[in-house]
Amino acid sequence: MSSSAVRGSLDTDTLGRSSTQIAAYWSKQVFTGKGIPTEELDNDETALAIVANNPNAIGYLDSVSVSGAVRVISLN
């Protein structure tokens, strides 16, 4: 959800970069064959379901979307 407010907050507050800078970073990684970006999902419900059903998955979403099915780590 690259256009979401939660994504913007993650980019600026946690990663210390603008969303544009993050997109440019991943473009360079893909172009040079050094990496591929993580999958972006359409909504919090899908992200929650994937993280809840895969012990190796990590996701970020709005705190109002969290259920007891996942462990929460606050970044603020």
N, CA, C and O atoms as a CHARMM CRD file, in Angstrom:
* protein
*
  304
    1    1 MET  N      0.84700  -1.17500   0.00000 PROA 1      0.00000
    2    1 MET  CA     0.00000   0.00000   0.00000 PROA 1      0.00000
    3    1 MET  C      0.89100   1.23600   0.00000 PROA 1      0.00000
    4    1 MET  O      0.94100   1.97500   0.98300 PROA 1      0.00000
    5    2 SER  N      1.57100   1.44900  -1.07400 PROA 2      0.00000
    6    2 SER  CA     2.57100   2.50800  -1.13400 PROA 2      0.00000
    7    2 SER  C      1.98600   3.90800  -0.97300 PROA 2      0.00000
    8    2 SER  O      2.72600   4.83700  -0.64900 PROA 2      0.00000
    9    3 SER  N      0.70200   4.08600  -1.18600 PROA 3      0.00000
   10    3 SER  CA     0.11500   5.42000  -1.07200 PROA 3      0.00000
   11    3 SER  C     -0.58200   5.64700   0.27200 PROA 3      0.00000
   12    3 SER  O     -1.16200   6.71200   0.48200 PROA 3      0.00000
   13    4 SER  N     -0.54000   4.68400   1.17600 PROA 4      0.00000
   14    4 SER  CA    -1.25900   4.81600   2.44000 PROA 4      0.00000
   15    4 SER  C     -0.53300   5.72600   3.42000 PROA 4      0.00000
   16    4 SER  O      0.67800   5.92700   3.32600 PROA 4      0.00000
   17    5 ALA  N     -1.28400   6.26200   4.34500 PROA 5      0.00000
   18    5 ALA  CA    -0.70100   7.11300   5.38900 PROA 5      0.00000
   19    5 ALA  C      0.21600   6.29800   6.28800 PROA 5      0.00000
   20    5 ALA  O      1.23900   6.80300   6.75000 PROA 5      0.00000
   21    6 VAL  N     -0.14000   5.04500   6.54000 PROA 6      0.00000
   22    6 VAL  CA     0.69200   4.18300   7.37400 PROA 6      0.00000
   23    6 VAL  C      2.03400   3.95100   6.68900 PROA 6      0.00000
   24    6 VAL  O      3.07700   3.97900   7.34300 PROA 6      0.00000
   25    7 ARG  N      2.01600   3.72300   5.38200 PROA 7      0.00000
   26    7 ARG  CA     3.26700   3.52000   4.63900 PROA 7      0.00000
   27    7 ARG  C      4.10900   4.79200   4.67400 PROA 7      0.00000
   28    7 ARG  O      5.32200   4.72200   4.87400 PROA 7      0.00000
   29    8 GLY  N      3.49200   5.93900   4.48400 PROA 8      0.00000
   30    8 GLY  CA     4.22400   7.20100   4.54300 PROA 8      0.00000
   31    8 GLY  C      4.87600   7.41200   5.89100 PROA 8      0.00000
   32    8 GLY  O      6.01000   7.88500   5.97500 PROA 8      0.00000
   33    9 SER  N      4.16000   7.06200   6.94400 PROA 9      0.00000
   34    9 SER  CA     4.70000   7.18700   8.29900 PROA 9      0.00000
   35    9 SER  C      5.86100   6.22700   8.50900 PROA 9      0.00000
   36    9 SER  O      6.86900   6.59800   9.11000 PROA 9      0.00000
   37   10 LEU  N      5.73300   5.00600   8.02600 PROA 10     0.00000
   38   10 LEU  CA     6.82600   4.04200   8.13800 PROA 10     0.00000
   39   10 LEU  C      8.06600   4.56100   7.41700 PROA 10     0.00000
   40   10 LEU  O      9.17200   4.52000   7.95500 PROA 10     0.00000
   41   11 ASP  N      7.87100   5.04500   6.21000 PROA 11     0.00000
   42   11 ASP  CA     8.99900   5.54300   5.42100 PROA 11     0.00000
   43   11 ASP  C      9.70900   6.69700   6.11200 PROA 11     0.00000
   44   11 ASP  O     10.93100   6.67700   6.26000 PROA 11     0.00000
   45   12 THR  N      8.95400   7.69800   6.53500 PROA 12     0.00000
   46   12 THR  CA     9.58000   8.89900   7.09200 PROA 12     0.00000
   47   12 THR  C     10.00200   8.73500   8.55000 PROA 12     0.00000
   48   12 THR  O     11.12700   9.08200   8.91000 PROA 12     0.00000
   49   13 ASP  N      9.11900   8.21300   9.38500 PROA 13     0.00000
   50   13 ASP  CA     9.39400   8.13900  10.82000 PROA 13     0.00000
   51   13 ASP  C     10.33600   7.00200  11.19800 PROA 13     0.00000
   52   13 ASP  O     11.16900   7.15400  12.09100 PROA 13     0.00000
   53   14 THR  N     10.20700   5.87000  10.52500 PROA 14     0.00000
   54   14 THR  CA    11.00300   4.70000  10.88700 PROA 14     0.00000
   55   14 THR  C     12.24900   4.56100  10.02500 PROA 14     0.00000
   56   14 THR  O     13.34000   4.31300  10.53600 PROA 14     0.00000
   57   15 LEU  N     12.08500   4.72100   8.72400 PROA 15     0.00000
   58   15 LEU  CA    13.21300   4.54800   7.81300 PROA 15     0.00000
   59   15 LEU  C     13.98900   5.83500   7.57000 PROA 15     0.00000
   60   15 LEU  O     15.11700   5.79500   7.07900 PROA 15     0.00000
   61   16 GLY  N     13.39400   6.98000   7.91000 PROA 16     0.00000
   62   16 GLY  CA    14.07800   8.25200   7.75300 PROA 16     0.00000
   63   16 GLY  C     14.22500   8.71100   6.31000 PROA 16     0.00000
   64   16 GLY  O     15.12600   9.48800   5.99200 PROA 16     0.00000
   65   17 ARG  N     13.34900   8.23700   5.44100 PROA 17     0.00000
   66   17 ARG  CA    13.38500   8.59800   4.02300 PROA 17     0.00000
   67   17 ARG  C     11.97000   8.90500   3.54800 PROA 17     0.00000
   68   17 ARG  O     10.99200   8.44600   4.13900 PROA 17     0.00000
   69   18 SER  N     11.87200   9.67600   2.48900 PROA 18     0.00000
   70   18 SER  CA    10.55500   9.93400   1.90600 PROA 18     0.00000
   71   18 SER  C     10.13400   8.70800   1.09200 PROA 18     0.00000
   72   18 SER  O     10.96900   7.87200   0.74600 PROA 18     0.00000
   73   19 SER  N      8.85800   8.60700   0.79400 PROA 19     0.00000
   74   19 SER  CA     8.36900   7.50300  -0.02900 PROA 19     0.00000
   75   19 SER  C      9.02200   7.52000  -1.40300 PROA 19     0.00000
   76   19 SER  O      9.27200   6.46400  -1.98400 PROA 19     0.00000
   77   20 THR  N      9.29800   8.69800  -1.92000 PROA 20     0.00000
   78   20 THR  CA     9.97400   8.82400  -3.21300 PROA 20     0.00000
   79   20 THR  C     11.38600   8.26600  -3.12700 PROA 20     0.00000
   80   20 THR  O     11.83700   7.58600  -4.04900 PROA 20     0.00000
   81   21 GLN  N     12.08700   8.54000  -2.04200 PROA 21     0.00000
   82   21 GLN  CA    13.43700   8.01200  -1.86300 PROA 21     0.00000
   83   21 GLN  C     13.43000   6.48400  -1.73100 PROA 21     0.00000
   84   21 GLN  O     14.32100   5.81100  -2.24800 PROA 21     0.00000
   85   22 ILE  N     12.44400   5.95300  -1.05100 PROA 22     0.00000
   86   22 ILE  CA    12.33700   4.50200  -0.90300 PROA 22     0.00000
   87   22 ILE  C     12.08000   3.86500  -2.26500 PROA 22     0.00000
   88   22 ILE  O     12.68600   2.84500  -2.59300 PROA 22     0.00000
   89   23 ALA  N     11.19000   4.45200  -3.05700 PROA 23     0.00000
   90   23 ALA  CA    10.90200   3.93100  -4.39500 PROA 23     0.00000
   91   23 ALA  C     12.14800   3.97500  -5.28100 PROA 23     0.00000
   92   23 ALA  O     12.40800   3.04100  -6.03900 PROA 23     0.00000
   93   24 ALA  N     12.91200   5.05500  -5.18500 PROA 24     0.00000
   94   24 ALA  CA    14.13900   5.17400  -5.96800 PROA 24     0.00000
   95   24 ALA  C     15.15700   4.12400  -5.54300 PROA 24     0.00000
   96   24 ALA  O     15.83900   3.54200  -6.38600 PROA 24     0.00000
   97   25 TYR  N     15.26200   3.88400  -4.25500 PROA 25     0.00000
   98   25 TYR  CA    16.17200   2.85500  -3.75400 PROA 25     0.00000
   99   25 TYR  C     15.82800   1.49300  -4.36300 PROA 25     0.00000
  100   25 TYR  O     16.70400   0.79100  -4.86700 PROA 25     0.00000
  101   26 TRP  N     14.54100   1.12800  -4.31000 PROA 26     0.00000
  102   26 TRP  CA    14.14800  -0.17200  -4.84100 PROA 26     0.00000
  103   26 TRP  C     14.30000  -0.23900  -6.35100 PROA 26     0.00000
  104   26 TRP  O     14.63200  -1.29600  -6.88800 PROA 26     0.00000
  105   27 SER  N     14.06800   0.84500  -7.03300 PROA 27     0.00000
  106   27 SER  CA    14.27800   0.86500  -8.48700 PROA 27     0.00000
  107   27 SER  C     15.73600   0.55700  -8.80200 PROA 27     0.00000
  108   27 SER  O     16.02400  -0.21800  -9.71400 PROA 27     0.00000
  109   28 LYS  N     16.64100   1.14800  -8.06400 PROA 28     0.00000
  110   28 LYS  CA    18.07100   0.90600  -8.27800 PROA 28     0.00000
  111   28 LYS  C     18.42600  -0.54300  -7.96300 PROA 28     0.00000
  112   28 LYS  O     19.18000  -1.17100  -8.70600 PROA 28     0.00000
  113   29 GLN  N     17.89000  -1.07600  -6.86800 PROA 29     0.00000
  114   29 GLN  CA    18.17200  -2.45400  -6.49900 PROA 29     0.00000
  115   29 GLN  C     17.70300  -3.43200  -7.58200 PROA 29     0.00000
  116   29 GLN  O     18.41300  -4.38000  -7.91700 PROA 29     0.00000
  117   30 VAL  N     16.52300  -3.20100  -8.11900 PROA 30     0.00000
  118   30 VAL  CA    15.99000  -4.06300  -9.17300 PROA 30     0.00000
  119   30 VAL  C     16.82100  -3.92100 -10.43800 PROA 30     0.00000
  120   30 VAL  O     17.18700  -4.92000 -11.05900 PROA 30     0.00000
  121   31 PHE  N     17.11800  -2.70000 -10.81900 PROA 31     0.00000
  122   31 PHE  CA    17.86700  -2.44200 -12.05300 PROA 31     0.00000
  123   31 PHE  C     19.25400  -3.08300 -12.02600 PROA 31     0.00000
  124   31 PHE  O     19.72000  -3.61100 -13.03600 PROA 31     0.00000
  125   32 THR  N     19.90700  -3.03500 -10.87300 PROA 32     0.00000
  126   32 THR  CA    21.26100  -3.58300 -10.76500 PROA 32     0.00000
  127   32 THR  C     21.26500  -5.06900 -10.41300 PROA 32     0.00000
  128   32 THR  O     22.33200  -5.67500 -10.31200 PROA 32     0.00000
  129   33 GLY  N     20.09400  -5.65900 -10.22800 PROA 33     0.00000
  130   33 GLY  CA    20.00500  -7.07400  -9.89500 PROA 33     0.00000
  131   33 GLY  C     20.39000  -7.40200  -8.47900 PROA 33     0.00000
  132   33 GLY  O     20.67900  -8.55800  -8.17000 PROA 33     0.00000
  133   34 LYS  N     20.40200  -6.41500  -7.61100 PROA 34     0.00000
  134   34 LYS  CA    20.82100  -6.61800  -6.21900 PROA 34     0.00000
  135   34 LYS  C     19.66700  -6.95100  -5.27900 PROA 34     0.00000
  136   34 LYS  O     19.89800  -7.32600  -4.13000 PROA 34     0.00000
  137   35 GLY  N     18.45600  -6.82100  -5.74200 PROA 35     0.00000
  138   35 GLY  CA    17.34600  -7.12000  -4.85000 PROA 35     0.00000
  139   35 GLY  C     16.00800  -6.91000  -5.50900 PROA 35     0.00000
  140   35 GLY  O     15.90200  -6.32200  -6.58500 PROA 35     0.00000
  141   36 ILE  N     14.99000  -7.40600  -4.83900 PROA 36     0.00000
  142   36 ILE  CA    13.62000  -7.17400  -5.26900 PROA 36     0.00000
  143   36 ILE  C     12.83200  -6.67600  -4.06200 PROA 36     0.00000
  144   36 ILE  O     13.04900  -7.14200  -2.94300 PROA 36     0.00000
  145   37 PRO  N     11.93500  -5.74900  -4.27700 PROA 37     0.00000
  146   37 PRO  CA    11.17000  -5.20900  -3.14100 PROA 37     0.00000
  147   37 PRO  C     10.19800  -6.24600  -2.59100 PROA 37     0.00000
  148   37 PRO  O      9.80400  -7.18500  -3.28200 PROA 37     0.00000
  149   38 THR  N      9.82900  -6.05300  -1.35100 PROA 38     0.00000
  150   38 THR  CA     8.84200  -6.93300  -0.75100 PROA 38     0.00000
  151   38 THR  C      7.48800  -6.69900  -1.40200 PROA 38     0.00000
  152   38 THR  O      7.24500  -5.65300  -2.00300 PROA 38     0.00000
  153   39 GLU  N      6.62800  -7.67000  -1.27600 PROA 39     0.00000
  154   39 GLU  CA     5.29700  -7.57800  -1.87900 PROA 39     0.00000
  155   39 GLU  C      4.46100  -6.52300  -1.15800 PROA 39     0.00000
  156   39 GLU  O      4.45600  -6.45000   0.07100 PROA 39     0.00000
  157   40 GLU  N      3.76200  -5.71600  -1.93300 PROA 40     0.00000
  158   40 GLU  CA     2.83100  -4.74100  -1.36600 PROA 40     0.00000
  159   40 GLU  C      1.41900  -5.26100  -1.55000 PROA 40     0.00000
  160   40 GLU  O      1.04500  -5.70100  -2.63700 PROA 40     0.00000
  161   41 LEU  N      0.64900  -5.21000  -0.49700 PROA 41     0.00000
  162   41 LEU  CA    -0.71100  -5.72900  -0.52000 PROA 41     0.00000
  163   41 LEU  C     -1.71800  -4.59500  -0.59700 PROA 41     0.00000
  164   41 LEU  O     -1.40400  -3.44400  -0.29400 PROA 41     0.00000
  165   42 ASP  N     -2.93100  -4.93600  -1.00800 PROA 42     0.00000
  166   42 ASP  CA    -3.96300  -3.92500  -1.24200 PROA 42     0.00000
  167   42 ASP  C     -4.63100  -3.39200   0.01300 PROA 42     0.00000
  168   42 ASP  O     -5.14500  -2.27400   0.01600 PROA 42     0.00000
  169   43 ASN  N     -4.62800  -4.19400   1.09600 PROA 43     0.00000
  170   43 ASN  CA    -5.35200  -3.73300   2.28100 PROA 43     0.00000
  171   43 ASN  C     -4.81300  -4.40100   3.54700 PROA 43     0.00000
  172   43 ASN  O     -4.08400  -5.39100   3.48300 PROA 43     0.00000
  173   44 ASP  N     -5.18200  -3.84600   4.67800 PROA 44     0.00000
  174   44 ASP  CA    -4.71500  -4.34500   5.96600 PROA 44     0.00000
  175   44 ASP  C     -5.22500  -5.75300   6.26000 PROA 44     0.00000
  176   44 ASP  O     -4.51400  -6.54900   6.87400 PROA 44     0.00000
  177   45 GLU  N     -6.43900  -6.06900   5.83200 PROA 45     0.00000
  178   45 GLU  CA    -7.01800  -7.37700   6.10800 PROA 45     0.00000
  179   45 GLU  C     -6.19200  -8.48400   5.45500 PROA 45     0.00000
  180   45 GLU  O     -5.95200  -9.52300   6.07100 PROA 45     0.00000
  181   46 THR  N     -5.76000  -8.27000   4.22300 PROA 46     0.00000
  182   46 THR  CA    -4.93300  -9.25500   3.52500 PROA 46     0.00000
  183   46 THR  C     -3.58600  -9.39500   4.22300 PROA 46     0.00000
  184   46 THR  O     -3.10300 -10.50900   4.42500 PROA 46     0.00000
  185   47 ALA  N     -2.98300  -8.27700   4.59000 PROA 47     0.00000
  186   47 ALA  CA    -1.69200  -8.31300   5.28200 PROA 47     0.00000
  187   47 ALA  C     -1.82100  -9.05100   6.61000 PROA 47     0.00000
  188   47 ALA  O     -0.96700  -9.87000   6.94900 PROA 47     0.00000
  189   48 LEU  N     -2.87100  -8.77300   7.35500 PROA 48     0.00000
  190   48 LEU  CA    -3.09100  -9.42800   8.64000 PROA 48     0.00000
  191   48 LEU  C     -3.24300 -10.93200   8.45600 PROA 48     0.00000
  192   48 LEU  O     -2.66400 -11.70500   9.21800 PROA 48     0.00000
  193   49 ALA  N     -4.00800 -11.35700   7.46400 PROA 49     0.00000
  194   49 ALA  CA    -4.21300 -12.78500   7.21600 PROA 49     0.00000
  195   49 ALA  C     -2.90200 -13.47900   6.85200 PROA 49     0.00000
  196   49 ALA  O     -2.63300 -14.58000   7.33300 PROA 49     0.00000
  197   50 ILE  N     -2.09100 -12.85300   6.01700 PROA 50     0.00000
  198   50 ILE  CA    -0.81900 -13.45600   5.61200 PROA 50     0.00000
  199   50 ILE  C      0.12600 -13.57400   6.79800 PROA 50     0.00000
  200   50 ILE  O      0.74200 -14.62000   7.00000 PROA 50     0.00000
  201   51 VAL  N      0.24500 -12.51500   7.57700 PROA 51     0.00000
  202   51 VAL  CA     1.14300 -12.54200   8.73300 PROA 51     0.00000
  203   51 VAL  C      0.64600 -13.54300   9.78200 PROA 51     0.00000
  204   51 VAL  O      1.44900 -14.24500  10.39600 PROA 51     0.00000
  205   52 ALA  N     -0.65300 -13.60900   9.98600 PROA 52     0.00000
  206   52 ALA  CA    -1.21500 -14.53200  10.97500 PROA 52     0.00000
  207   52 ALA  C     -0.98500 -15.98300  10.58900 PROA 52     0.00000
  208   52 ALA  O     -0.85100 -16.84400  11.45800 PROA 52     0.00000
  209   53 ASN  N     -0.93900 -16.26200   9.28700 PROA 53     0.00000
  210   53 ASN  CA    -0.81500 -17.64100   8.81400 PROA 53     0.00000
  211   53 ASN  C      0.59800 -18.04900   8.42700 PROA 53     0.00000
  212   53 ASN  O      0.81200 -19.18600   8.00700 PROA 53     0.00000
  213   54 ASN  N      1.57000 -17.14600   8.55800 PROA 54     0.00000
  214   54 ASN  CA     2.94100 -17.46800   8.19300 PROA 54     0.00000
  215   54 ASN  C      3.86300 -16.96700   9.30100 PROA 54     0.00000
  216   54 ASN  O      4.04600 -15.75800   9.44300 PROA 54     0.00000
  217   55 PRO  N      4.44600 -17.86700  10.08500 PROA 55     0.00000
  218   55 PRO  CA     5.28500 -17.43400  11.20500 PROA 55     0.00000
  219   55 PRO  C      6.55100 -16.69000  10.77000 PROA 55     0.00000
  220   55 PRO  O      7.20800 -16.06500  11.60300 PROA 55     0.00000
  221   56 ASN  N      6.89900 -16.74500   9.50400 PROA 56     0.00000
  222   56 ASN  CA     8.08500 -16.04300   9.00000 PROA 56     0.00000
  223   56 ASN  C      7.75300 -14.69700   8.37100 PROA 56     0.00000
  224   56 ASN  O      8.65200 -14.00000   7.89900 PROA 56     0.00000
  225   57 ALA  N      6.48700 -14.32100   8.35700 PROA 57     0.00000
  226   57 ALA  CA     6.06100 -13.07700   7.70600 PROA 57     0.00000
  227   57 ALA  C      6.10700 -11.90100   8.66600 PROA 57     0.00000
  228   57 ALA  O      5.89700 -12.03800   9.87100 PROA 57     0.00000
  229   58 ILE  N      6.39000 -10.73800   8.08800 PROA 58     0.00000
  230   58 ILE  CA     6.36800  -9.47200   8.81900 PROA 58     0.00000
  231   58 ILE  C      5.51900  -8.51200   7.99900 PROA 58     0.00000
  232   58 ILE  O      5.60200  -8.50400   6.77100 PROA 58     0.00000
  233   59 GLY  N      4.71900  -7.71700   8.65600 PROA 59     0.00000
  234   59 GLY  CA     3.91500  -6.73300   7.94700 PROA 59     0.00000
  235   59 GLY  C      3.75800  -5.48600   8.78700 PROA 59     0.00000
  236   59 GLY  O      4.11900  -5.46000   9.96400 PROA 59     0.00000
  237   60 TYR  N      3.21900  -4.46100   8.17300 PROA 60     0.00000
  238   60 TYR  CA     2.89800  -3.25400   8.92000 PROA 60     0.00000
  239   60 TYR  C      1.49600  -2.84800   8.53500 PROA 60     0.00000
  240   60 TYR  O      1.09600  -2.96200   7.37700 PROA 60     0.00000
  241   61 LEU  N      0.75200  -2.37300   9.51600 PROA 61     0.00000
  242   61 LEU  CA    -0.60300  -1.91900   9.25900 PROA 61     0.00000
  243   61 LEU  C     -1.05600  -1.00500  10.36900 PROA 61     0.00000
  244   61 LEU  O     -0.42900  -0.90500  11.42300 PROA 61     0.00000
  245   62 ASP  N     -2.14900  -0.35100  10.10700 PROA 62     0.00000
  246   62 ASP  CA    -2.73000   0.56900  11.07200 PROA 62     0.00000
  247   62 ASP  C     -3.11100  -0.19800  12.33200 PROA 62     0.00000
  248   62 ASP  O     -3.63500  -1.30800  12.24100 PROA 62     0.00000
  249   63 SER  N     -2.86100   0.36700  13.48800 PROA 63     0.00000
  250   63 SER  CA    -3.11900  -0.32100  14.75800 PROA 63     0.00000
  251   63 SER  C     -4.58700  -0.70500  14.93700 PROA 63     0.00000
  252   63 SER  O     -4.87800  -1.66200  15.65600 PROA 63     0.00000
  253   64 VAL  N     -5.50200  -0.00200  14.31800 PROA 64     0.00000
  254   64 VAL  CA    -6.91700  -0.35800  14.44400 PROA 64     0.00000
  255   64 VAL  C     -7.24900  -1.64700  13.70900 PROA 64     0.00000
  256   64 VAL  O     -8.30300  -2.23500  13.95300 PROA 64     0.00000
  257   65 SER  N     -6.38400  -2.09600  12.82200 PROA 65     0.00000
  258   65 SER  CA    -6.61900  -3.31700  12.05300 PROA 65     0.00000
  259   65 SER  C     -6.03500  -4.56400  12.70600 PROA 65     0.00000
  260   65 SER  O     -6.27200  -5.67200  12.22500 PROA 65     0.00000
  261   66 VAL  N     -5.28300  -4.41000  13.78300 PROA 66     0.00000
  262   66 VAL  CA    -4.59400  -5.52200  14.42500 PROA 66     0.00000
  263   66 VAL  C     -5.58100  -6.38400  15.19800 PROA 66     0.00000
  264   66 VAL  O     -6.52400  -5.88300  15.81100 PROA 66     0.00000
  265   67 SER  N     -5.34200  -7.69500  15.15600 PROA 67     0.00000
  266   67 SER  CA    -6.13000  -8.62300  15.96600 PROA 67     0.00000
  267   67 SER  C     -5.18500  -9.41600  16.85300 PROA 67     0.00000
  268   67 SER  O     -3.96800  -9.25800  16.76400 PROA 67     0.00000
  269   68 GLY  N     -5.72700 -10.25200  17.69200 PROA 68     0.00000
  270   68 GLY  CA    -4.91400 -11.07700  18.57100 PROA 68     0.00000
  271   68 GLY  C     -4.19100 -12.20400  17.84200 PROA 68     0.00000
  272   68 GLY  O     -3.45200 -12.96600  18.46600 PROA 68     0.00000
  273   69 ALA  N     -4.38900 -12.32100  16.54400 PROA 69     0.00000
  274   69 ALA  CA    -3.77600 -13.38700  15.75800 PROA 69     0.00000
  275   69 ALA  C     -2.30200 -13.13600  15.45500 PROA 69     0.00000
  276   69 ALA  O     -1.60600 -14.03100  14.97400 PROA 69     0.00000
  277   70 VAL  N     -1.82600 -11.93300  15.73100 PROA 70     0.00000
  278   70 VAL  CA    -0.43600 -11.58500  15.42800 PROA 70     0.00000
  279   70 VAL  C      0.20800 -10.90900  16.62800 PROA 70     0.00000
  280   70 VAL  O     -0.47800 -10.37600  17.50000 PROA 70     0.00000
  281   71 ARG  N      1.52100 -10.93700  16.66100 PROA 71     0.00000
  282   71 ARG  CA     2.27200 -10.23200  17.69000 PROA 71     0.00000
  283   71 ARG  C      2.56800  -8.82400  17.18400 PROA 71     0.00000
  284   71 ARG  O      2.95700  -8.64900  16.02900 PROA 71     0.00000
  285   72 VAL  N      2.38900  -7.84400  18.01800 PROA 72     0.00000
  286   72 VAL  CA     2.55600  -6.44600  17.62500 PROA 72     0.00000
  287   72 VAL  C      3.85500  -5.89400  18.20400 PROA 72     0.00000
  288   72 VAL  O      4.17300  -6.10100  19.37500 PROA 72     0.00000
  289   73 ILE  N      4.59100  -5.19000  17.35900 PROA 73     0.00000
  290   73 ILE  CA     5.76800  -4.45000  17.79900 PROA 73     0.00000
  291   73 ILE  C      5.53100  -3.00500  17.40700 PROA 73     0.00000
  292   73 ILE  O      5.46900  -2.68600  16.22000 PROA 73     0.00000
  293   74 SER  N      5.40200  -2.14500  18.37200 PROA 74     0.00000
  294   74 SER  CA     5.14600  -0.73400  18.10900 PROA 74     0.00000
  295   74 SER  C      6.43000  -0.04100  17.68600 PROA 74     0.00000
  296   74 SER  O      7.48000  -0.23400  18.29800 PROA 74     0.00000
  297   75 LEU  N      6.34100   0.76200  16.64300 PROA 75     0.00000
  298   75 LEU  CA     7.50900   1.48800  16.16100 PROA 75     0.00000
  299   75 LEU  C      7.52800   2.92800  16.62400 PROA 75     0.00000
  300   75 LEU  O      8.47500   3.65200  16.31800 PROA 75     0.00000
  301   76 ASN  N      6.53400   3.35900  17.34100 PROA 76     0.00000
  302   76 ASN  CA     6.47300   4.75000  17.80600 PROA 76     0.00000
  303   76 ASN  C      6.84700   4.86200  19.25400 PROA 76     0.00000
  304   76 ASN  O      6.84900   5.96100  19.80800 PROA 76     0.00000
